[in-house]
Amino acid sequence: MKERQSLKFANWTKTTEEWYQKESDKILYRKKSGIILDNDLVFTVIDNHKQFLLKIDNPKKKWFQIWLKLRDAK
């Protein structure tokens, strides 16, 4: 039985978002920092200092957007 195309895309999206989340975690670990997710706002926390990182405009690609910002902030 063939899998519906929409299910393939949904599974692909889930696995790529998981990859971006893991990569974001690696960047945060190297920087000894963390993030706070407050609805659609994302903040980084370094040495107990909270700093605005970005506003999520597409919840389905949340981790991709976070990863882009963290990668560019290196």
Backbone as CSV, one residue per row, in Angstrom:
resi,resn,N_x,N_y,N_z,CA_x,CA_y,CA_z,C_x,C_y,C_z
1,MET,0.836,-1.174,0.000,0.000,0.000,0.000,0.892,1.252,0.000
2,LYS,0.579,2.187,-0.845,1.347,3.424,-0.936,0.953,4.384,0.181
3,GLU,1.952,5.092,0.674,1.687,6.101,1.685,1.260,7.385,0.988
4,ARG,0.253,8.033,1.542,-0.211,9.291,0.957,0.912,10.326,0.978
5,GLN,0.965,11.123,-0.057,2.016,12.136,-0.186,2.005,13.105,0.989
6,SER,0.804,13.459,1.453,0.734,14.412,2.565,1.327,13.812,3.839
7,LEU,1.188,12.495,4.025,1.785,11.852,5.191,3.304,11.811,5.079
8,LYS,3.803,11.565,3.871,5.254,11.584,3.663,5.822,12.956,4.015
9,PHE,5.153,14.006,3.542,5.617,15.365,3.808,5.546,15.674,5.299
10,ALA,4.473,15.263,5.969,4.332,15.504,7.407,5.448,14.798,8.179
11,ASN,5.766,13.568,7.822,6.842,12.829,8.485,8.197,13.471,8.220
12,TRP,8.421,13.907,6.987,9.671,14.576,6.637,9.820,15.864,7.436
13,THR,8.761,16.636,7.529,8.794,17.888,8.284,9.127,17.622,9.739
14,LYS,8.525,16.590,10.308,8.773,16.260,11.716,10.241,15.890,11.934
15,THR,10.796,15.069,11.063,12.181,14.639,11.252,13.163,15.786,11.014
16,THR,12.893,16.661,10.068,13.809,17.786,9.856,13.730,18.773,11.016
17,GLU,12.554,19.013,11.549,12.427,19.901,12.705,13.161,19.311,13.908
18,GLU,13.104,17.993,14.067,13.847,17.348,15.157,15.351,17.546,14.969
19,TRP,15.817,17.468,13.723,17.235,17.679,13.442,17.634,19.101,13.803
20,TYR,16.823,20.095,13.412,17.125,21.492,13.735,17.109,21.728,15.239
21,GLN,16.222,21.040,15.963,16.197,21.180,17.411,17.475,20.616,18.029
22,LYS,17.917,19.468,17.559,19.155,18.872,18.080,20.358,19.762,17.782
23,GLU,20.417,20.302,16.575,21.531,21.193,16.214,21.498,22.470,17.036
24,SER,20.313,22.981,17.300,20.181,24.167,18.151,20.675,23.860,19.558
25,ASP,20.313,22.694,20.067,20.773,22.281,21.396,22.300,22.199,21.447
26,LYS,22.920,21.709,20.383,24.383,21.626,20.338,25.016,23.015,20.396
27,ILE,24.457,23.948,19.637,24.975,25.324,19.629,24.827,25.940,21.016
28,LEU,23.658,25.751,21.621,23.412,26.296,22.950,24.360,25.689,23.977
29,TYR,24.626,24.401,23.865,25.540,23.730,24.793,26.952,24.302,24.664
30,ARG,27.404,24.493,23.419,28.745,25.057,23.202,28.865,26.461,23.776
31,LYS,27.784,27.223,23.695,27.796,28.589,24.213,27.457,28.657,25.697
32,LYS,27.196,27.488,26.288,26.800,27.422,27.699,25.615,28.335,27.966
33,SER,24.610,28.223,27.110,23.411,29.047,27.241,22.170,28.175,27.063
34,GLY,21.037,28.804,27.163,19.769,28.113,26.985,18.780,29.041,26.301
35,ILE,17.586,28.535,26.090,16.553,29.372,25.492,15.276,29.258,26.312
36,ILE,14.481,30.292,26.211,13.151,30.323,26.807,12.171,30.556,25.663
37,LEU,11.172,29.677,25.571,10.116,29.825,24.575,8.891,30.393,25.281
38,ASP,8.480,31.577,24.895,7.322,32.240,25.494,6.325,32.534,24.381
39,ASN,5.409,31.585,24.176,4.466,31.627,23.052,5.256,31.695,21.746
40,ASP,5.190,32.817,21.032,5.922,32.921,19.766,7.218,33.729,19.906
41,LEU,7.603,34.046,21.129,8.844,34.782,21.367,9.908,33.827,21.897
42,VAL,11.140,34.028,21.436,12.252,33.178,21.857,13.341,34.079,22.437
43,PHE,13.834,33.680,23.619,14.886,34.418,24.302,16.054,33.480,24.573
44,THR,17.270,34.006,24.520,18.423,33.229,24.961,18.740,33.638,26.397
45,VAL,19.305,32.694,27.135,19.696,32.954,28.517,21.167,32.584,28.659
46,ILE,21.995,33.585,28.978,23.419,33.380,29.212,23.757,34.037,30.544
47,ASP,24.298,33.257,31.471,24.651,33.764,32.799,23.481,34.509,33.452
48,ASN,22.301,33.916,33.401,21.076,34.471,33.993,20.623,35.779,33.354
49,HIS,21.140,36.119,32.188,20.700,37.305,31.454,19.845,36.858,30.275
50,LYS,18.641,37.359,30.226,17.685,37.006,29.182,17.762,38.039,28.062
51,GLN,17.899,37.541,26.819,18.013,38.440,25.667,17.090,37.950,24.566
52,PHE,16.357,38.872,23.948,15.442,38.529,22.858,16.219,37.978,21.673
53,LEU,15.735,36.857,21.106,16.377,36.259,19.939,15.536,36.457,18.684
54,LEU,14.260,36.057,18.737,13.399,36.218,17.578,11.949,35.982,17.926
55,LYS,11.082,36.368,16.987,9.655,36.083,17.074,9.347,35.044,16.007
56,ILE,8.742,33.935,16.419,8.400,32.848,15.497,7.229,33.289,14.631
57,ASP,7.407,33.244,13.318,6.300,33.609,12.436,5.632,32.395,11.796
58,ASN,6.248,31.213,11.920,5.650,29.986,11.408,5.900,28.868,12.425
59,PRO,4.901,28.548,13.250,5.098,27.540,14.304,5.552,26.173,13.791
60,LYS,5.203,25.830,12.566,5.612,24.536,12.013,7.113,24.476,11.751
61,LYS,7.744,25.650,11.603,9.184,25.707,11.332,9.918,26.430,12.457
62,LYS,9.401,26.285,13.659,9.964,26.978,14.823,11.450,26.685,14.996
63,TRP,11.827,25.411,15.002,13.224,25.061,15.264,14.143,25.445,14.119
64,PHE,13.639,25.466,12.910,14.444,25.928,11.775,14.786,27.404,11.965
65,GLN,13.787,28.200,12.354,14.009,29.628,12.563,14.974,29.874,13.722
66,ILE,14.820,29.109,14.805,15.723,29.246,15.949,17.139,28.871,15.542
67,TRP,17.275,27.753,14.821,18.594,27.294,14.383,19.281,28.350,13.507
68,LEU,18.520,28.939,12.573,19.106,29.984,11.712,19.675,31.139,12.537
69,LYS,18.915,31.603,13.505,19.367,32.728,14.333,20.589,32.337,15.159
70,LEU,20.549,31.145,15.757,21.678,30.707,16.570,22.921,30.495,15.720
71,ARG,22.746,29.927,14.546,23.880,29.679,13.639,24.513,30.999,13.220
72,ASP,23.686,31.992,12.908,24.206,33.280,12.448,24.846,34.080,13.574
73,ALA,24.488,33.774,14.815,25.005,34.531,15.957,26.351,33.990,16.439
74,LYS,26.918,33.008,15.761,28.177,32.396,16.194,29.299,33.390,16.285
